[in-house]
Amino acid sequence: MLTSHRFSCSLGTISLYFEDEALIGLDLEGSAGCGERLMAQLARHGIDPAAFRPEATPAALAVEQWLVNYAAGSREPFTLPRKLYGTPFQISVWNALEALGYDEVISYAELARRVGSNGYRAVGTAVGHNPIPIIIPCHRIVRQDGIIGRFGAGDGTETKRKLLRLEGHSY
C-alpha cells in the first residue's frame, strides 16, 4: 500500500511517502524541485507516483513527530522503518550519510573515501538523489573548500544553511 502524508512545521511544508509502513521519500517543498526528482526516481523503480493515497497512518504521524522534534532541537536517532530505492552505489552512499553524527560535516571527497570510491562527483550525484533528505542528512556534506554547496530540497542553499545551524554548525 502506497500512502502519503503532508504537513507543515518550522522546517517548511513536508510531504512523506510510504510503502506499507516504511518511509520511502520525503519532499521538503520549495524552489529546489525535490518532489519532481523524487517522483521520477520512484517511477524508475516501478512505483507509480499516482498510486499514493493521502493517509495519516501511524507511521506517517511518527515520522512527522520525529521531524517536529528535530526542528525543536532533538538529536534522537531516526529508528523508524525506511526503505531505499536506488542503485547499489546510491544506497551505499545514503547508508554512509545516515551514519554521520549530528556533529559531523564532511566533504564530498571524504564521503567518497568512506564508501570506497575515487569518484567524489559520482558520490555527489548520489547525494543529490537522496530520497529522504533531513533524515538521511545530505545537508551535512559540503565542498572540499568548506563552502556550503548546493542543496536539492526546500529553498536550496538557504534550507541547507538553516539545517546546519539548527544542528549547531556555523554556516
Beta strands, then each sheet from edge to edge (+ up, - down):
strand 1: 2-9
strand 2: 12-19
strand 3: 22-28
strand 4: 53-54
strand 5: 106-107
strand 6: 141-142
sheet 1: 3+ 2- 1+ 4+
sheet 2: 5+ 6+
end
